[in-house]
Amino acid sequence: MTDFVMVAGAWLGAWAWDEVAGELRASGHGAHPLSLSGLAERQGQHADQRTHVQDIVTEVERLGLRDVVLVGHSYSGVPVGQAAERIGERLRRVVFVDSDVPVNGASFLSGWPSEQVVRELEENDGFWPPRTAEGYAGQGLTDEQRARLAAGGTPHPGATLTEPAVLERPLAELPGTYIQCLLEGDDLMPSVARLVEEGHWELMTMDTGHWPMVSRPRELAGLLATAGRDREAAPPLPS
């Protein structure tokens, strides 16, 4: 049995993992979806990048988890990657699901053209407005799934997107798996490609769009279970 702490990307909360969590629990695993501060049922709470990192660390400690797999999707790969090194010997593995990864001194918005996002933050009191159903088109989702994502999305706190990540060690020291969704192409971001090519992280792929917890929950649960199995890998980071 493996314990998974799962964090969805921008705009979304723990609810986005409902189907994946159900599949994992049916297979005997522990599944602990987490809503980050300022999102979903935690709207109104203060949130910056450091808050989101601490949310994840606090949840692992609150639940008393050891040998835990942290799962970050999209935006949340940035705080999840930072939290992974902060939980030390509690970590079994970190899994990045079609996500960004933290780069020391860089923010979520640093690595891609973000002028439109910056304008949206300025026009919406520092929040990134959630996507409409049309914004989820072309991602392997049914109309019903797109509507559910749009209805459940909440404005994303802008400080979490613009504050830089802080890493104490290279990402190569984390036992990691990257799950890449191939619908929009098979190019990995350079930092991830290097870690995979150099054998530090393993790569898994899914033939679906950017929200596989909704479009392919059973398949994603199976990949997470596989990634979380005991294996010869880099040892957990010391506390």
C-alpha atoms as one frame of an Amber mdcrd trajectory, in Angstrom:
protein
   0.000   0.000   0.000   1.284   3.437  -0.960   0.103   6.829   0.248  -0.364
   9.456  -2.442  -0.784  13.195  -1.769  -2.155  14.691  -4.980  -2.335  18.360
  -5.937  -4.096  19.658  -9.053  -3.009  22.572 -11.196  -4.209  26.152 -11.479
  -7.850  26.945 -10.585  -8.615  23.422  -9.345  -9.006  21.785  -5.946  -8.940
  18.322  -4.407 -12.208  17.466  -6.165 -10.389  17.170  -9.509  -8.771  13.954
  -8.228 -12.021  12.257  -7.135 -11.985   9.533  -9.789  -8.241   8.872  -9.540
  -8.474   8.719  -5.761 -11.330   6.234  -6.003  -9.311   3.976  -8.295  -6.264
   4.094  -6.004  -8.307   3.363  -2.892 -10.028   0.446  -4.615  -6.559  -0.997
  -5.186  -5.675  -0.659  -1.505  -3.675   2.569  -1.639  -4.047   5.715   0.427
  -5.199   8.691  -1.657  -5.115  12.187  -0.175  -6.134  14.917  -2.642  -5.293
  18.405  -1.397  -6.755  21.820  -2.174  -4.168  24.571  -1.898  -4.785  27.811
  -0.026  -6.893  30.317  -1.952  -8.484  27.691  -4.204 -11.704  25.624  -4.217
 -13.103  25.331  -0.682 -10.131  27.370   0.583 -11.002  30.515  -1.386 -10.313
  33.686   0.532  -7.251  32.348   2.322  -3.975  34.186   1.746  -1.738  32.392
  -0.727   1.675  32.943  -2.213   4.229  30.423  -3.476   5.644  29.764  -0.008
   2.122  29.209   1.313   1.469  26.501  -1.269   4.729  24.730  -0.471   3.862
  24.792   3.225   0.319  23.543   2.519   1.786  20.344   1.101   4.402  19.845
   3.819   1.775  20.463   6.505  -0.624  17.929   4.979   2.019  15.193   4.934
   2.875  15.925   8.557  -0.759  16.259   9.659  -1.611  12.854   8.239   1.521
  11.313   9.716   2.545   9.919   6.344   5.872   8.248   5.671   7.152   6.729
   2.443   4.756   9.057   0.623   4.416   9.799  -3.091   3.761  13.469  -3.856
   1.883  14.120  -7.104   1.806  17.528  -8.776  -0.172  18.413 -11.886   0.499
  21.439 -14.126   1.148  24.549 -11.968   1.338  22.528  -8.770   4.516  20.776
  -9.894   6.303  23.937  -8.763   5.247  23.816  -5.084   5.179  20.001  -5.037
   8.795  19.821  -6.205   9.855  22.210  -3.434   7.817  20.361  -0.819   9.361
  17.046  -1.905  12.802  18.071  -0.707  11.418  19.605   2.483   9.741  16.414
   3.727  13.070  14.580   3.702  12.918  10.914   4.652   9.124  10.900   4.444
   9.382  10.961   0.624   9.277   7.826  -1.491   8.870   9.535  -4.866   7.594
  12.670  -6.531   5.463  12.377  -9.675   4.999  15.341 -12.001   1.861  14.988
 -14.147   2.309  17.061 -17.327   3.553  19.792 -15.037   6.015  22.567 -14.624
   8.909  21.824 -12.285  10.566  24.254  -9.887  13.679  26.118 -10.968  15.552
  27.826  -8.165  15.003  31.585  -8.348  12.381  31.331 -11.118   8.605  31.607
 -10.908   5.907  29.579 -12.616   5.569  32.356 -15.186   9.311  32.597 -15.879
   9.631  29.742 -18.291   7.033  30.585 -20.947   5.488  33.608 -22.692   3.261
  35.001 -19.973   2.285  38.494 -21.087  -1.372  37.519 -21.414  -1.422  35.996
 -17.927   0.187  39.119 -16.457  -2.496  41.267 -18.103  -5.226  39.022 -16.720
  -3.745  39.319 -13.233  -3.705  43.113 -13.547  -7.299  43.194 -14.780  -8.629
  40.832 -12.074  -7.238  42.228  -8.818  -4.225  39.937  -8.836  -6.090  36.723
  -9.649  -5.871  34.487 -12.723  -9.472  33.874 -13.830 -10.441  30.245 -14.437
 -11.012  28.845 -17.911 -14.427  28.570 -19.476 -15.584  25.239 -20.875 -14.393
  26.390 -24.299 -10.925  26.879 -22.835 -10.652  23.147 -22.219 -11.389  22.208
 -25.841  -8.982  19.968 -27.732  -7.774  18.138 -24.620  -9.481  14.765 -24.989
 -12.338  15.772 -22.690 -16.057  15.213 -23.184 -18.441  18.160 -23.110 -19.549
  17.051 -19.656 -15.959  16.881 -18.399 -15.165  20.317 -19.802 -18.252  21.745
 -18.133 -17.270  20.163 -14.807 -13.769  21.632 -14.933 -15.121  25.063 -15.784
 -17.788  24.960 -13.069 -15.311  23.846 -10.421 -12.555  26.301 -11.265 -11.839
  29.238  -8.949  -9.645  32.316  -9.473  -6.001  31.464  -8.893  -3.961  33.724
  -6.533  -1.438  35.599  -8.648   1.379  35.704  -6.085   1.718  31.922  -6.357
   2.513  32.365 -10.049   4.985  35.230  -9.782   7.041  34.437  -6.680  10.256
  32.463  -7.310  10.804  28.888  -6.249  13.467  28.097  -3.660  15.366  24.826
  -3.993  18.120  23.727  -1.651  19.354  20.877  -3.865  19.321  19.957  -7.574
  16.152  18.285  -8.839  18.307  15.337  -9.915  18.544  14.358  -6.243  14.784
  13.779  -6.051  13.497  10.285  -6.935  11.178  11.416  -9.694   8.766  10.298
 -12.399   7.427  12.575 -15.120   4.112  11.687 -16.775   3.848  13.428 -20.125
   0.527  13.921 -21.932   1.108  13.660 -25.668  -1.974  15.249 -27.233  -0.206
  18.561 -27.842   3.175  17.080 -28.791   6.042  15.079 -27.352   8.571  17.818
 -26.596   9.627  17.944 -22.942  10.728  21.178 -21.294  14.554  21.265 -21.367
  15.032  20.858 -17.607  12.868  17.713 -17.570  14.397  16.336 -20.769  17.874
  16.531 -19.225  16.799  14.710 -16.082  15.189  11.940 -18.144  18.069  11.645
 -20.622  20.635  11.478 -17.830  18.676   8.714 -16.102  17.728  10.643 -12.970
  13.968  10.481 -13.587  11.767   7.974 -15.360   9.349   9.042 -18.089   5.817
   7.734 -18.612   3.421   8.910 -21.312  -0.331   9.155 -21.818  -2.122   9.646
 -25.126  -4.452  12.334 -23.810  -4.599  16.040 -23.008  -3.401  18.176 -20.139
  -6.043  17.121 -17.571  -5.622  13.309 -17.459  -7.165  13.011 -13.983 -10.439
  13.878 -15.705  -9.979  12.467 -19.212  -8.231   9.179 -18.247  -8.548   8.686
 -14.467  -8.189   4.894 -14.424  -5.124   4.954 -16.658  -3.538   7.715 -14.603
  -4.225   5.849 -11.360  -2.481   2.805 -12.805   0.584   4.833 -13.755   0.722
   6.436 -10.320   0.530   3.031  -8.658   3.355   1.799 -10.879   5.475   4.876
 -10.162   4.928   4.450  -6.431   6.144   0.865  -6.208   9.368   0.061  -4.380
  12.266   0.184  -6.757  15.969   0.820  -6.863  16.148   4.573  -7.044  17.848
   7.553  -5.517  17.416   7.413  -1.738  15.068   9.839  -0.013  16.607  13.164
   0.874  17.801  13.440   4.480  15.766  15.503   6.903
